[in-house]
């Protein structure tokens, strides 16, 4: 007897959130890597867009995130679907709000 691991009975809804890019260089290489590394820690599928209408890209793909090239002042929109979607959105927003833990302009 096997048990299905697909979320067919509880079919989780998408969780969305957004955060403003405030770091001086926006979503450049280092923040892109940090974002994808964090996104990969969640079971949920995670996507990101610079416009709520899309296009949405896989937040777990470094290549796709690097192509976003969002400048400072861009509102990043996140969407997650899965068992830990709430946590994924909260932590991704916190990462952006912490300026990707970069110390620029500090001192």
Buried (B, 14 or more C-beta within 10 A) or exposed (E): EEEEEEEEEEEBEEBBBBBEBBBEBBBBEEBBBBBBEBBEEBEBBBBBBBEEEEEBBBBBBBEBBBEBEBEEEBBBBBBBBBBBBBBBBBBBBEBBEEBBEBEEEEE
